[in-house]
Amino acid sequence: MFNHVTQHILNALANGEFCSGEQLGEANNMSRAAIGKHIQALQQLGLDIYSVTGKGYRLSAPIELLNSDAINSAALYELPASIEVETVVDSTNNWIKNAIASGALTKSRSGTTIFSEAQTQGRGRRGKEWVSPLGASLYFSTHWRFEQGISATTGLSLVVGIAIVEALVELGIPNLGLKWPNDVYYQGRKLAGILVELEGQGVDSCDIIIGAGINVHLPAAVTKDIDQPYADIHEVGLSLSRNHIAGRILSHLMKLLAEFELHGFSAFVDRWHQHDCFINQHVQLQMGQRKVTGVAKGVDAQGGLLLEVEQQVQSFFGGEISLRKVSS
């Protein structure tokens, strides 16, 4: 259950101050019991709300809600297309997918982006769940139409990773790295993930959906559902606005997508290698039931993973890379 009443309650609580059930009931013309159900709906979306007798409801910490004007204001230059902000969607990639199917997005609208405060069916690579609590992180998807077709998109997820890292470095976040083909790491733990999907392929063109999730300040209540070492921006110790982070990441992404469309991935190989956190390390590449071990040697001009196996360097596409301990 999420509707305009739930949104009103969220807005009222966002500043971190107490708000009584009676006040909320009067403002929304409903009983305190009915207000309680909306509070539960917000809690189910990951908000840490507690109540104190005689005082009412309060968030454990204030949250900054996303706002398209604030995101635009934080951008380094005028962005090429519209920014939409929703409170709850199933998946931001699905939102873009539905907009393409409806005809709402045309080639003149490359760059249209949707941010959501929460996702109920957030997805990572290979169908894994992306934990998406309300107001805790950044979840967004961008539409980009490639007129040269699917062949022009080789290496795209790597370019998106570069854009996110370069934006975060600019904001003062250190110790970042890239894991092929779609993860951003902070001190060896996953900070952000990327999901690129093809939609609406034509004869000479294709629509691409670029999804990303960046952990900003994950509440302890949801981290038990994360099945790998993770990091968030909050632990870096910087006080950064989510709207500001969003505007800067989107600025870098739009700039790099335009460059990528013109020059392909070959223009980004050196920039990837600057942040590659697995280069020259023993790794294991898993592709279905097949496992290949070797030494990571970076990426090639098409974005393929270069792996030295038995003194021969081979290029791989696809698979899941995992770090392997160096033999003693």
C-alpha positions in Angstrom: 0.0 0.0 0.0 1.6 3.3 -1.1 -0.6 6.2 -2.1 -0.8 10.0 -1.7 -1.5 9.6 2.0 1.7 7.5 2.5 3.6 10.1 0.5 2.2 12.9 2.8 3.3 11.0 5.9 6.8 10.4 4.4 7.1 14.1 3.7 6.0 14.9 7.2 8.6 12.6 8.8 11.5 13.3 6.5 13.0 16.0 8.7 13.5 13.6 11.6 11.1 15.4 14.0 8.3 13.8 16.0 4.9 13.8 14.3 1.9 12.6 16.3 -0.6 10.1 14.9 -3.3 12.6 15.8 -1.7 15.3 13.7 -1.2 13.0 10.8 -4.8 11.7 11.1 -6.3 15.2 11.1 -4.1 16.2 8.1 -5.3 13.2 6.1 -8.9 12.9 7.4 -8.4 9.4 8.8 -8.1 7.6 12.1 -4.9 7.0 14.0 -5.3 3.3 13.3 -5.4 3.9 9.6 -2.3 6.1 9.9 -0.6 3.2 11.6 -1.1 1.0 8.5 0.6 3.6 6.3 3.5 3.7 8.8 3.8 0.0 8.5 3.9 0.3 4.7 6.8 2.7 5.0 8.6 0.4 7.4 8.2 -2.5 5.0 10.0 -0.3 2.4 13.0 -0.1 4.7 12.4 3.1 6.7 13.4 2.9 10.3 10.4 4.5 12.1 9.8 4.3 15.8 7.1 5.6 18.1 7.1 7.2 21.6 3.9 7.4 23.6 2.8 11.0 23.9 5.2 12.2 21.1 4.3 10.2 18.0 6.3 8.8 15.1 9.9 9.7 14.2 12.5 8.5 11.8 15.7 7.2 13.4 17.5 9.8 11.2 16.3 12.5 8.8 16.4 11.7 5.1 16.8 14.0 2.1 14.2 13.1 -0.5 15.2 13.2 -4.1 14.0 16.2 -6.2 14.4 16.6 -10.0 15.1 20.3 -9.6 17.8 19.7 -7.0 19.4 17.0 -9.2 19.5 19.4 -12.2 20.9 22.1 -10.0 23.8 19.9 -9.0 24.6 18.9 -12.6 27.8 20.3 -14.1 25.9 21.5 -17.2 22.4 21.3 -18.7 21.4 17.7 -19.0 20.1 16.6 -22.4 16.7 15.1 -21.4 14.2 15.0 -18.6 14.7 13.6 -15.0 11.8 11.9 -13.3 11.6 11.1 -9.6 9.2 8.4 -8.2 8.9 7.3 -4.6 8.3 3.6 -5.3 8.6 1.5 -8.5 9.1 -2.2 -9.0 12.3 -1.5 -10.9 13.7 1.7 -12.6 14.8 -0.5 -15.6 11.2 -1.7 -15.9 10.0 1.9 -15.8 12.2 2.8 -18.8 11.2 -0.4 -20.5 7.5 0.5 -20.2 8.1 4.0 -21.4 9.8 2.6 -24.5 6.9 0.2 -25.1 4.4 3.0 -24.9 6.3 5.2 -27.4 7.0 7.9 -24.8 10.7 7.8 -25.6 12.1 8.6 -29.1 15.6 9.1 -30.3 15.4 12.8 -29.5 14.9 11.7 -25.8 18.2 9.9 -25.3 19.2 10.6 -21.7 15.8 10.4 -20.1 16.4 9.2 -16.5 14.2 7.9 -13.7 15.2 7.9 -10.1 13.2 6.1 -7.4 13.4 6.3 -3.6 12.7 2.6 -3.4 12.4 -0.5 -5.6 10.2 -3.4 -4.7 11.8 -5.7 -7.4 15.3 -4.2 -7.8 17.5 -6.4 -10.0 21.2 -6.9 -10.3 23.1 -8.9 -12.9 22.1 -12.5 -13.5 18.7 -11.9 -11.9 20.1 -11.3 -8.4 18.0 -9.1 -6.1 19.3 -5.5 -5.5 18.3 -4.5 -2.0 16.6 -1.1 -2.4 15.3 0.4 0.9 13.5 3.7 0.7 15.6 6.8 0.9 18.9 4.9 1.6 20.7 4.9 -1.7 20.4 6.0 -5.3 18.5 3.8 -7.8 18.2 5.1 -11.4 17.9 4.1 -15.0 18.7 6.0 -18.2 17.5 5.4 -21.7 19.9 5.8 -24.6 19.2 5.1 -28.3 22.2 3.9 -30.3 21.5 4.6 -34.0 24.4 2.3 -35.1 22.8 -0.8 -33.5 23.8 -3.3 -30.9 27.3 -3.7 -32.2 28.0 -0.1 -31.1 27.3 -0.9 -27.5 30.2 -3.3 -26.8 31.9 -2.3 -23.6 29.0 0.0 -22.5 28.7 -1.3 -18.9 32.4 -0.6 -18.4 32.0 3.0 -19.5 29.1 3.4 -17.0 31.4 2.2 -14.3 34.0 4.7 -15.2 31.4 7.5 -15.1 30.3 6.6 -11.6 33.9 6.3 -10.3 35.0 9.6 -11.8 32.0 11.4 -10.4 32.6 9.9 -6.9 36.3 10.7 -7.0 35.5 14.3 -8.0 33.2 14.4 -4.8 36.2 13.4 -2.7 35.6 9.6 -2.2 38.9 7.7 -2.2 39.9 4.1 -2.6 37.5 3.3 -5.4 37.9 0.5 -7.9 36.2 -1.2 -10.8 35.4 -4.9 -11.1 34.8 -6.2 -14.6 32.2 -5.9 -16.0 29.8 -3.9 -13.9 30.7 -3.2 -10.3 32.2 -0.3 -8.4 34.2 -1.2 -5.3 35.2 0.9 -2.2 38.1 -0.7 -0.2 37.4 -4.0 -1.8 33.7 -4.1 -1.1 30.8 -3.5 -3.5 29.5 0.1 -3.5 27.6 0.2 -6.8 26.2 -2.2 -9.4 25.3 -1.7 -13.1 22.7 -3.5 -15.1 22.6 -2.8 -18.9 19.7 -4.2 -20.9 18.7 -4.2 -24.5 15.2 -3.2 -25.4 13.5 -2.6 -28.8 16.2 -3.6 -31.2 15.6 -2.4 -34.7 17.4 -3.1 -38.0 19.9 -0.2 -37.6 19.3 1.0 -34.1 18.6 -0.2 -30.6 17.3 1.2 -27.3 19.5 0.6 -24.2 18.5 0.8 -20.6 21.3 1.6 -18.2 20.4 0.9 -14.6 22.6 1.6 -11.6 22.3 1.3 -7.8 24.7 3.2 -5.5 24.7 2.5 -1.8 24.6 5.8 0.1 23.5 5.0 3.7 22.1 1.5 4.1 20.1 0.8 7.3 21.2 -2.1 9.4 17.8 -3.7 9.2 18.2 -4.5 5.5 21.9 -5.4 5.2 21.2 -8.9 6.4 19.7 -9.6 3.0 23.0 -8.7 1.2 24.9 -11.8 0.3 28.4 -10.2 -0.3 30.8 -7.7 1.3 29.3 -4.2 0.7 30.1 -0.6 1.3 28.2 2.7 1.3 29.2 6.3 0.9 28.2 7.2 4.5 31.1 5.2 5.9 33.6 7.4 4.0 32.7 10.1 6.5 31.7 12.8 4.0 28.4 14.6 4.4 27.1 14.5 0.8 23.6 15.3 -0.4 21.9 12.5 -2.3 20.6 15.0 -4.8 24.1 16.4 -5.3 25.6 12.9 -5.8 22.9 12.1 -8.3 23.4 15.3 -10.3 27.2 14.8 -10.5 26.9 11.1 -11.5 24.4 11.9 -14.2 26.6 14.7 -15.5 29.5 12.4 -15.9 27.3 9.6 -17.4 25.8 11.8 -20.1 29.2 13.2 -21.1 30.8 9.7 -21.3 27.8 8.2 -23.2 28.1 10.9 -25.8 31.9 10.2 -26.1 31.2 6.5 -26.2 28.7 6.8 -29.0 31.3 8.7 -31.1 34.5 6.7 -30.3 33.5 3.3 -28.9 35.1 1.7 -25.9 38.7 1.8 -27.3 38.8 5.5 -26.2 38.2 4.4 -22.5 40.7 1.5 -22.1 43.3 3.5 -20.2 40.7 5.1 -18.0 39.4 1.7 -17.0 42.9 0.4 -16.2 43.4 3.4 -13.9 40.7 2.0 -11.6 40.8 -1.8 -12.3 41.1 -3.4 -8.9 41.8 -6.9 -10.2 44.6 -6.1 -12.7 47.7 -8.4 -12.3 45.9 -10.5 -9.7 45.0 -14.2 -9.8 41.3 -14.5 -10.6 38.8 -17.1 -11.5 36.3 -16.5 -14.2 33.1 -18.5 -14.0 30.9 -19.0 -17.0 28.1 -21.3 -16.3 29.7 -24.6 -15.3 33.0 -23.6 -16.7 35.8 -22.0 -14.6 38.9 -20.5 -15.9 41.8 -19.3 -13.7 44.6 -17.0 -14.6 46.1 -13.5 -14.1 43.9 -10.5 -14.9 45.6 -8.3 -17.5 42.9 -5.6 -17.9 40.6 -5.2 -20.8 40.9 -5.1 -24.6 39.5 -2.4 -27.0 36.1 -4.1 -27.1 35.8 -4.3 -23.3 36.6 -8.0 -23.0 38.4 -9.3 -20.0 42.1 -10.2 -20.7 43.2 -13.2 -18.8 46.6 -14.8 -18.9 46.2 -18.5 -18.9 49.3 -20.8 -19.1 51.4 -17.8 -20.4 48.8 -17.0 -23.1 46.5 -13.9 -22.9 42.9 -14.6 -23.9 39.9 -12.3 -24.1 36.6 -13.3 -22.5 33.1 -11.8 -22.6 30.5 -12.7 -20.0 30.9 -14.7 -16.8 31.3 -13.7 -13.2 34.8 -12.7 -12.0 36.0 -13.6 -8.5 39.3 -13.0 -6.8 41.4 -16.1 -6.1 44.1 -16.3 -3.5 47.7 -16.1 -4.8 49.5 -19.5 -4.5 52.2 -19.4 -1.9 
